[in-house]
Amino acid sequence: MIIKTRGIVLRSMKYSETSIIVDVYTELKGLRTYIISGVRKRNSQVPAGLLQVLSLVDLVVYFREGKSMNRIKEIKAAHIYEKVPFDVFRSAVGMFIIELTRKTIRESEENEDLFLYLYNTLVVLDQSEFPINNIHLTFMIGLSAFLGFQPTLNDFGENSFFDLQEGVFGDDEPTHHHFLEQENNTFFKKFLHTSVEDCHNIKMSRAERKSLLENMITYYKLHLENFKDLNTHSILERILSE
């Protein structure tokens, strides 16, 4: 069967002398692995740039249910990045988003809302005329809803605490140490009600941004079994602090 779908390249690996294997999160079939033969030949009809991590592509693919690897028939750009490839800040945020996606999404089935959330975030990252320093935090908090541990938006007072372990707000300080301090809690509440397009309106210092990111990583570790450290975490922190 041949299907047409949009996709986001999450990983690209050399295979044999001329082929490449790519992991692509697709709009219609979730996470899939494809092999593209001959792409590394000098006269290849497939531009190598389309197979790089972060690429947003339109695909025509051969699909066979139960097969671990399929082949790509046609591929072209669905969105051509204008800023991401030339901006070290945007590139670092994009790589963080991709790594987080790779380490949390395992679904080989359709999830259109999740695909659109990821796709839209990357397009905003590329096109936004505003500072992009908060996009990774907005994405991380929003992604938790698709992964099944969205913070419970129960009624909470002005001085409430967010319990990272239970995923709820409460007026009493938890007896364990996995909770947001008041300053982080204030920013966290704002992000819960802010879209990726508007997250630049949340004003934070570098130290505040770093602290909230570290707490969000802890939140993921508490709710996702075998969630590993993010390799792009330290790179992102360093770049966004410059």
Rosetta blueprint (number, residue, H / E / L):
1 M L
2 I E
3 I E
4 K E
5 T E
6 R E
7 G E
8 I E
9 V E
10 L E
11 R E
12 S E
13 M E
14 K E
15 Y E
16 S L
17 E L
18 T L
19 S E
20 I E
21 I E
22 V E
23 D E
24 V E
25 Y E
26 T E
27 E L
28 L L
29 K L
30 G E
31 L E
32 R E
33 T E
34 Y E
35 I E
36 I E
37 S L
38 G L
39 V L
40 R L
41 K L
42 R L
43 N L
44 S L
45 Q L
46 V L
47 P L
48 A H
49 G H
50 L H
51 L H
52 Q L
53 V L
54 L L
55 S L
56 L E
57 V E
58 D E
59 L E
60 V E
61 V E
62 Y E
63 F L
64 R L
65 E L
66 G L
67 K L
68 S L
69 M L
70 N E
71 R E
72 I E
73 K E
74 E E
75 I E
76 K E
77 A E
78 A E
79 H E
80 I L
81 Y L
82 E L
83 K L
84 V H
85 P H
86 F H
87 D L
88 V H
89 F H
90 R H
91 S H
92 A H
93 V H
94 G H
95 M H
96 F H
97 I H
98 I H
99 E H
100 L H
101 T H
102 R H
103 K H
104 T H
105 I L
106 R L
107 E L
108 S L
109 E L
110 E L
111 N L
112 E H
113 D H
114 L H
115 F H
116 L H
117 Y H
118 L H
119 Y H
120 N H
121 T H
122 L H
123 V H
124 V H
125 L H
126 D H
127 Q H
128 S L
129 E L
130 F L
131 P L
132 I L
133 N L
134 N L
135 I H
136 H H
137 L H
138 T H
139 F H
140 M H
141 I H
142 G H
143 L H
144 S H
145 A H
146 F H
147 L H
148 G L
149 F L
150 Q L
151 P L
152 T E
153 L L
154 N L
155 D L
156 F L
157 G L
158 E L
159 N L
160 S L
161 F E
162 F E
163 D E
164 L L
165 Q L
166 E L
167 G L
168 V E
169 F E
170 G E
171 D L
172 D L
173 E L
174 P L
175 T L
176 H L
177 H L
178 H L
179 F E
180 L L
181 E L
182 Q H
183 E H
184 N H
185 N H
186 T H
187 F H
188 F H
189 K H
190 K H
191 F H
192 L H
193 H L
194 T L
195 S L
196 V L
197 E L
198 D L
199 C H
200 H H
201 N H
202 I L
203 K L
204 M L
205 S L
206 R H
207 A H
208 E H
209 R H
210 K H
211 S H
212 L H
213 L H
214 E H
215 N H
216 M H
217 I H
218 T H
219 Y H
220 Y H
221 K H
222 L H
223 H H
224 L L
225 E L
226 N L
227 F L
228 K L
229 D L
230 L L
231 N L
232 T H
233 H H
234 S H
235 I H
236 L H
237 E H
238 R H
239 I H
240 L H
241 S L
242 E L
